[in-house]
Amino acid sequence: MKYTKFRALSILTAAAMLLCACDKQSDAPEVTGEVKITVFDVGKADAMVLQTASHTVVLDTGNKGDGKDIEKFLEKQEITKIDALILSHFDKDHVGGAARLVNHMEIGEIYLPDYASDIDEYNAFEEKLAETDISPQVLAAGAHTEWAFDDVSFTLDAAEKTDYGKNEENDFSLCLYTRHGENSFLFTGDAEEARQQEIIAKDYGKVTFLKYPYHGNYLATTEKFLDAFKPQYAVVCCSEKEFAQDETVSTFEKRKIAAYYTSDGDIQIVSDGKTLNITQ
Ligand SMILES: [Zn+2]
């Protein structure tokens, strides 16, 4: 009897080990090529393009006027279609260029957080969107969606709550986690304390690259956030005038995180599935 029990346990343990081996890492498709991420120098604003072998994702669109630069950047590479446009939230420094892109380019999917906004740049985007036949995917509180483009997996998580208090729209930021082979990337919009806690609870594990939240602001949750994800590289979207806070810069140094600031120019990150090559 004892022996049988032990064997049953061993089988269970082996099954558990197998399950452990099948976590996020092995969900990712097999690496066949490179992924290129460009983080634009657009001041204290977010605008990024992620390119897989044959797909293009735009994550946030900077301020009004930056949409044109994103369009030019893609045109130069003869890219006419954005396969996925993700707006982390509706602040003008994230949604600013979206109207232009919707008006000028072919767009596959659009992913949005679920809250009301009355910001001019958001209204302009809504107007242009209404002229198309695209129905955006609005991620309700707690919603989660996943897809793969070529050899890259994408996980998009919405904020958990429907109310974060007054002037707390940053906490509605969608969070994007992507994996390319051994490299993982976390993009966190302008998540502040409440939203950072939620992202920590998602348990994405260690990440290679972090788009640091909220333009380099050092918050009560910052250390815990960096403890949770232990990024090797971090990018901060900020301007010279409104640079990342000193405490943020010093915590990167203390933790030996290689940090890049868009105030120094566009940043390009290339992954071969094993290592990252970052140029600025
Ligand atoms: Zn912002």
Boltz pocket constraint, residues with backbone or C-beta under 6 A from the ligand:
constraints:
  - pocket:
      binder: B
      contacts: [[A, 44], [A, 45], [A, 46], [A, 91], [A, 93], [A, 94], [A, 190], [A, 214], [A, 215]]
      max_distance: 6.0
